[in-house]
Amino acid sequence: MSELRLFWAVNLPGGLKAELGRLQAELQNLPVDLKWVEQENLHLTVKFLGEVDSSRVSALTRAVSGSVSGLVPFSLELTGWGTFGRPPRVLWIGVGGAVEKLQELWVRVDRALAPLGFPAEKSFSPHLTLGRLRSARNVAALRERAGALAADRGSWGGFTVDRVDLMQSTLTRQGPVYRVVSTAALSGGSGRKTD
């Protein structure tokens, strides 16, 4: 069998990805040393698994599907922004709305995977990575512009979470390429394998 680089994520609807792409475009003219996350790759990471044998995909999907199927779909709002690290390394968008439901989703995924050999996480900081800073050069200009845009908008948009996706990340010279490997549905749905 082959190894796959996997993670569980909440994917965004296309319209919201497009809206965040417009935000990235508004910030791209700033003289900041930043690598933007490709619009099609924007997501909320729930749990990173790393390199996993492809033969384990079905077991991972069954475990997570059984754990999250009792959850009712919930709404999230993307709001605000910030940076992680000193010096700043990650430009992120914040998460509002039913954050406690997202936290419960994370807990269930984390607990479901622990018996399969994936260590439990200590904490969960829900956010959407918009870009990665290569240096702190001109971060003040980025903060000023992003802050003004966030104050003007209030929210980047909302969406309903009704599933969590097992994603494969293939690293290429152009950047990572993501694809959905399987899905675990909320509200009594069953997981489906896409390949």
C-alpha positions in Angstrom: 0.0 0.0 0.0 1.0 3.6 -0.4 1.4 6.4 2.1 -1.0 9.4 2.0 -0.5 12.7 3.8 -3.9 13.1 5.4 -5.8 15.6 7.6 -9.5 16.1 8.6 -11.0 19.4 7.6 -14.1 21.5 7.2 -14.2 22.7 3.6 -15.7 26.0 2.6 -18.3 26.5 -0.1 -17.1 27.9 -3.4 -18.7 31.3 -2.9 -17.0 31.9 0.4 -13.6 30.8 -1.1 -14.1 33.3 -3.9 -14.9 36.0 -1.3 -11.7 35.2 0.6 -9.8 35.2 -2.7 -11.0 38.8 -3.3 -9.7 39.7 0.2 -6.3 38.1 -0.7 -6.3 40.2 -3.9 -6.9 43.4 -2.0 -3.9 42.6 0.3 -1.6 41.3 -2.5 -0.3 44.7 -3.5 1.2 45.3 0.0 5.0 45.0 0.1 4.8 42.0 2.4 6.8 38.7 2.1 3.8 36.4 2.2 2.9 33.1 0.5 -0.9 33.0 0.0 -2.9 29.8 0.5 -4.4 29.0 -2.9 -8.1 29.9 -3.0 -9.2 26.3 -3.7 -7.2 25.1 -0.7 -8.8 27.3 1.9 -10.3 25.2 4.8 -10.5 24.8 8.5 -8.1 22.1 9.7 -9.7 19.8 12.4 -6.9 17.3 12.8 -3.6 16.7 10.9 -2.7 13.0 10.7 0.5 13.1 8.7 1.7 10.1 6.5 -0.8 7.3 6.8 -1.0 4.0 4.9 -3.8 4.1 2.3 -5.2 0.8 3.6 -6.3 2.7 6.8 -8.6 5.2 5.0 -11.8 3.0 5.5 -11.0 2.5 9.3 -10.4 6.2 9.7 -13.6 7.1 7.9 -15.7 4.6 10.0 -14.3 5.8 13.3 -14.9 9.5 12.5 -18.3 8.9 10.9 -19.5 7.0 14.0 -18.2 9.7 16.2 -19.8 12.7 14.4 -23.0 11.3 13.0 -25.0 12.4 16.0 -24.0 16.0 15.6 -26.5 18.4 14.1 -25.2 20.7 11.3 -24.3 24.1 12.5 -23.4 27.6 11.2 -20.1 29.3 11.3 -19.1 32.9 10.4 -15.6 33.9 9.3 -14.8 37.1 11.0 -11.8 39.2 12.0 -8.2 38.3 11.4 -4.9 38.0 13.2 -1.3 36.6 13.1 0.3 33.7 14.9 3.9 33.6 16.1 6.7 35.9 17.1 7.8 37.1 14.6 4.4 36.6 12.9 4.3 33.6 10.6 0.6 32.9 9.8 -2.1 35.4 8.7 -5.4 33.9 9.7 -9.2 34.6 9.6 -11.1 34.0 12.8 -14.2 31.8 13.3 -17.4 33.0 14.9 -20.9 31.6 15.2 -21.4 28.2 16.7 -17.8 27.8 17.7 -18.8 25.5 20.6 -20.2 23.1 18.0 -16.9 23.2 16.1 -15.1 22.6 19.3 -17.4 19.5 19.9 -16.7 18.3 16.4 -12.9 18.6 17.0 -13.2 16.7 20.4 -15.2 13.9 18.7 -12.7 13.5 15.8 -9.8 13.6 18.2 -11.3 11.0 20.5 -12.3 8.7 17.6 -8.8 8.7 16.2 -6.9 8.1 19.5 -7.5 4.4 19.6 -6.2 4.2 16.0 -2.8 5.5 17.1 -3.2 9.3 16.6 -2.2 11.2 19.7 -4.8 13.4 21.3 -4.3 17.1 20.8 -4.0 19.4 23.8 -6.0 22.3 22.4 -7.8 23.5 19.3 -7.6 27.1 17.9 -10.1 27.3 15.1 -8.9 29.5 12.3 -8.5 29.7 8.6 -4.9 30.2 7.3 -5.0 32.9 4.6 -1.2 33.1 4.1 2.2 32.3 5.6 4.6 35.1 6.3 8.2 34.4 5.2 9.5 37.4 7.1 8.2 40.2 9.3 9.0 42.9 6.7 6.2 45.4 6.4 3.9 43.5 8.7 2.7 46.8 10.1 1.3 47.8 6.7 -0.5 44.4 6.5 -2.0 44.8 9.9 -3.2 48.3 9.1 -4.8 47.3 5.8 -6.3 44.0 7.1 -7.6 45.7 10.2 -9.3 48.4 8.1 -10.9 45.8 5.8 -12.1 43.7 8.8 -13.6 46.8 10.5 -15.3 47.8 7.2 -16.7 44.3 6.5 -17.5 42.9 10.0 -17.7 39.4 8.5 -16.2 37.6 5.5 -19.3 35.4 5.2 -21.0 32.4 6.8 -21.6 28.8 6.0 -23.2 25.6 7.3 -21.0 22.7 8.6 -22.7 19.4 7.7 -19.7 17.2 7.2 -16.0 16.8 7.9 -13.7 15.7 5.1 -10.6 13.4 5.1 -8.2 15.3 2.9 -5.1 14.2 1.1 -2.3 16.7 0.7 0.1 16.1 -2.2 3.2 18.4 -1.9 4.4 19.8 -5.3 6.8 22.5 -6.3 3.9 24.8 -7.0 2.4 24.2 -3.5 0.1 21.6 -1.9 -2.7 20.0 -3.9 -5.7 18.9 -1.8 -8.4 16.3 -2.6 -11.2 14.8 -0.6 -10.6 11.2 0.1 -13.7 10.5 2.2 -16.4 12.3 4.1 -18.1 11.9 7.5 -21.5 13.5 7.6 -23.2 15.2 10.6 -26.8 14.4 11.6 -27.0 10.7 11.1 -25.4 10.6 7.7 -22.9 8.0 6.7 -19.4 8.6 5.4 -18.7 8.1 1.8 -15.4 7.2 0.2 -14.7 9.2 -3.0 -12.1 6.8 -4.5 
